[in-house]
Amino acid sequence: MFTPTNAPTTLNGKGLRIGIVQARFNENITNALLKACTDELQAMGVHADDIVHVTVPGALEVPLALQALAQQEEPPFHALVALGCIIRGETYHFELVANESGAGVTRVGLDYHIPIANAVLTTEDRSEEHTSELQSHLNLVCRLLLEK
């Protein structure tokens, strides 16, 4: 059960095991997200050997890989991260992929009682891709993931 507390002034990820699932579609963006995520986790004390990185073809496959990691019992993961980028096109496909991916990520977190930072981004077009802004956002997401 969650109880309201003041956010810690420093976060300590030492000893935590984190799983990251990265969609390869729009890889130039998801690679930048991966770097920002791993850099931030390591800056908070998560050892590089305690970060497991898995790639999947696209955002629709992210929840299945998260589920496989969540089911792993020995050693268990303390938290998971979903990375991806869905860019709106001229078809309804964008809505389908964004909605189903988001619902799947949420379902895994609820079913397995594990925190998941959902950083599967949705953008209107490629002009919204500001890597430094995305990296800053993901750094915040990773920090929030480790708050207790």
DRENBA-61274 format. One record per residue (C-alpha): chain; y, z, x; residue in three letters. Coordinates in steps of 0.05 Angstrom, whole numbers, plus 32768, in hexadecimal, padded with zeros to 4 digits. Layout:
BEGIN
+-------+------+------+------+------+
| chain |   yy |   zz |   xx | resn |
+-------+------+------+------+------+
|     A |    Y |    Z |    X |  ALA |
...
+-------+------+------+------+------+
END
This chain:
BEGIN
+-------+------+------+------+------+
| chain |   yy |   zz |   xx | resn |
+-------+------+------+------+------+
|     A | 8000 | 8000 | 8000 |  MET |
|     A | 8045 | 7FEF | 8019 |  PHE |
|     A | 8079 | 8026 | 801D |  THR |
|     A | 80C3 | 801B | 802C |  PRO |
|     A | 80D6 | 802E | 8073 |  THR |
|     A | 810E | 801F | 80A3 |  ASN |
|     A | 80FF | 7FE4 | 80CF |  ALA |
|     A | 80EB | 7FF8 | 8115 |  PRO |
|     A | 811F | 7FEC | 814B |  THR |
|     A | 80EB | 7FD0 | 817A |  THR |
|     A | 80AB | 7FAE | 8168 |  LEU |
|     A | 806C | 7FB7 | 8191 |  ASN |
|     A | 8036 | 7F82 | 818A |  GLY |
|     A | 800A | 7F9F | 81C1 |  LYS |
|     A | 7FC2 | 7F9F | 81AC |  GLY |
|     A | 7FCD | 7F72 | 8170 |  LEU |
|     A | 7FA3 | 7F34 | 8166 |  ARG |
|     A | 7FC8 | 7EFA | 8145 |  ILE |
|     A | 7FAC | 7EB8 | 812B |  GLY |
|     A | 7FD8 | 7E7B | 8127 |  ILE |
|     A | 7FC5 | 7E3D | 80FF |  VAL |
|     A | 7FEF | 7DFF | 810F |  GLN |
|     A | 7FF0 | 7DBF | 80E7 |  ALA |
|     A | 7FF1 | 7D82 | 8116 |  ARG |
|     A | 8017 | 7D55 | 80E5 |  PHE |
|     A | 8060 | 7D52 | 80FC |  ASN |
|     A | 8047 | 7D6E | 813E |  GLU |
|     A | 808A | 7D69 | 8162 |  ASN |
|     A | 80A4 | 7D9E | 8131 |  ILE |
|     A | 8066 | 7DC8 | 812D |  THR |
|     A | 8060 | 7DCA | 8179 |  ASN |
|     A | 80A6 | 7DE7 | 817C |  ALA |
|     A | 8094 | 7E1A | 8147 |  LEU |
|     A | 8055 | 7E2D | 816E |  LEU |
|     A | 807D | 7E38 | 81AE |  LYS |
|     A | 80B1 | 7E62 | 818A |  ALA |
|     A | 807B | 7E8B | 8168 |  CYS |
|     A | 8051 | 7E99 | 81A6 |  THR |
|     A | 808F | 7EA8 | 81D0 |  ASP |
|     A | 80A8 | 7EDA | 819C |  GLU |
|     A | 8064 | 7EFB | 8194 |  LEU |
|     A | 805C | 7F03 | 81DF |  GLN |
|     A | 80A3 | 7F1E | 81E5 |  ALA |
|     A | 808E | 7F54 | 81B3 |  MET |
|     A | 8052 | 7F67 | 81DD |  GLY |
|     A | 801A | 7F3D | 81C0 |  VAL |
|     A | 7FEE | 7F28 | 81FA |  HIS |
|     A | 7FE3 | 7EDD | 8201 |  ALA |
|     A | 7F97 | 7EE9 | 81FF |  ASP |
|     A | 7F9F | 7F0A | 81BB |  ASP |
|     A | 7FBF | 7ECC | 819C |  ILE |
|     A | 7F8D | 7E9B | 8180 |  VAL |
|     A | 7FA8 | 7E55 | 8172 |  HIS |
|     A | 7F84 | 7E24 | 8143 |  VAL |
|     A | 7F9C | 7DDF | 812E |  THR |
|     A | 7F8D | 7DB9 | 80EF |  VAL |
|     A | 7FA1 | 7D73 | 80D8 |  PRO |
|     A | 7FD6 | 7D86 | 80A5 |  GLY |
|     A | 7FF5 | 7DBB | 8078 |  ALA |
|     A | 7FBD | 7DB6 | 8044 |  LEU |
|     A | 7F8A | 7DCC | 8077 |  GLU |
|     A | 7FB2 | 7E08 | 808F |  VAL |
|     A | 7F98 | 7E38 | 8059 |  PRO |
|     A | 7F4F | 7E28 | 8068 |  LEU |
|     A | 7F58 | 7E37 | 80B2 |  ALA |
|     A | 7F7E | 7E77 | 80A1 |  LEU |
|     A | 7F44 | 7E8B | 8075 |  GLN |
|     A | 7F12 | 7E80 | 80AD |  ALA |
|     A | 7F3B | 7EAC | 80DC |  LEU |
|     A | 7F44 | 7EE2 | 80A6 |  ALA |
|     A | 7EF9 | 7EE4 | 809C |  GLN |
|     A | 7EED | 7EF1 | 80E6 |  GLN |
|     A | 7ED9 | 7F3A | 80EC |  GLU |
|     A | 7ECE | 7F45 | 8137 |  GLU |
|     A | 7F01 | 7F49 | 8152 |  PRO |
|     A | 7F2D | 7F48 | 8113 |  PRO |
|     A | 7F72 | 7F2A | 810F |  PHE |
|     A | 7FAD | 7F58 | 8100 |  HIS |
|     A | 7FD8 | 7F1F | 80E5 |  ALA |
|     A | 7FD9 | 7ED3 | 80DE |  LEU |
|     A | 800F | 7E9E | 80E4 |  VAL |
|     A | 8010 | 7E5A | 80C0 |  ALA |
|     A | 8037 | 7E23 | 80E2 |  LEU |
|     A | 8046 | 7DDF | 80C5 |  GLY |
|     A | 807C | 7DAF | 80AE |  CYS |
|     A | 807C | 7D86 | 806E |  ILE |
|     A | 80B3 | 7D51 | 8068 |  ILE |
|     A | 80C4 | 7D35 | 8024 |  ARG |
|     A | 80B4 | 7CEB | 801C |  GLY |
|     A | 80BE | 7CBC | 7FE2 |  GLU |
|     A | 8081 | 7CD4 | 7FBC |  THR |
|     A | 806A | 7D12 | 7F96 |  TYR |
|     A | 803A | 7D21 | 7FD0 |  HIS |
|     A | 806E | 7D50 | 7FF0 |  PHE |
|     A | 806D | 7D7E | 7FB3 |  GLU |
|     A | 8022 | 7D80 | 7FB1 |  LEU |
|     A | 8019 | 7D8F | 7FFB |  VAL |
|     A | 8051 | 7DC3 | 7FFD |  ALA |
|     A | 803A | 7DE7 | 7FBE |  ASN |
|     A | 7FEF | 7DE8 | 7FCD |  GLU |
|     A | 7FF9 | 7DFB | 8016 |  SER |
|     A | 8027 | 7E35 | 8003 |  GLY |
|     A | 7FF8 | 7E4D | 7FCC |  ALA |
|     A | 7FBC | 7E4A | 7FFB |  GLY |
|     A | 7FDF | 7E72 | 8032 |  VAL |
|     A | 7FF3 | 7EA7 | 7FFF |  THR |
|     A | 7FAD | 7EAA | 7FE2 |  ARG |
|     A | 7F8D | 7EB6 | 8026 |  VAL |
|     A | 7FBD | 7EF0 | 8034 |  GLY |
|     A | 7FAF | 7F0F | 7FF0 |  LEU |
|     A | 7F64 | 7F04 | 7FF3 |  ASP |
|     A | 7F5B | 7F20 | 8039 |  TYR |
|     A | 7F92 | 7F54 | 8039 |  HIS |
|     A | 7FB1 | 7F38 | 8079 |  ILE |
|     A | 7FFA | 7F29 | 8086 |  PRO |
|     A | 8009 | 7EDF | 808F |  ILE |
|     A | 804B | 7EC3 | 80A8 |  ALA |
|     A | 8052 | 7E82 | 8082 |  ASN |
|     A | 807B | 7E53 | 80AE |  ALA |
|     A | 8064 | 7E13 | 808D |  VAL |
|     A | 80A9 | 7DF4 | 8087 |  LEU |
|     A | 80C0 | 7DC3 | 8051 |  THR |
|     A | 80FA | 7D95 | 805F |  THR |
|     A | 811C | 7D5D | 8038 |  GLU |
|     A | 811E | 7D2D | 8072 |  ASP |
|     A | 811C | 7D2A | 80BD |  ARG |
|     A | 8167 | 7D38 | 80C3 |  SER |
|     A | 8158 | 7D81 | 80B0 |  GLU |
|     A | 812D | 7D8B | 80EE |  GLU |
|     A | 8158 | 7DB9 | 8119 |  HIS |
|     A | 8126 | 7DD4 | 814A |  THR |
|     A | 8150 | 7E0E | 8164 |  SER |
|     A | 815E | 7E26 | 811D |  GLU |
|     A | 8115 | 7E21 | 810C |  LEU |
|     A | 8102 | 7E47 | 814A |  GLN |
|     A | 8133 | 7E7F | 813A |  SER |
|     A | 8118 | 7E84 | 80F4 |  HIS |
|     A | 80D1 | 7E87 | 810E |  LEU |
|     A | 80E4 | 7EBD | 8140 |  ASN |
|     A | 80FC | 7EE7 | 8105 |  LEU |
|     A | 80BD | 7ED9 | 80DE |  VAL |
|     A | 8092 | 7EF0 | 8119 |  CYS |
|     A | 80BB | 7F30 | 8120 |  ARG |
|     A | 80B3 | 7F3F | 80D6 |  LEU |
|     A | 8068 | 7F33 | 80DC |  LEU |
|     A | 8061 | 7F6B | 810F |  LEU |
|     A | 808B | 7F9E | 80E9 |  GLU |
|     A | 8061 | 7FD8 | 80D1 |  LYS |
+-------+------+------+------+------+
END
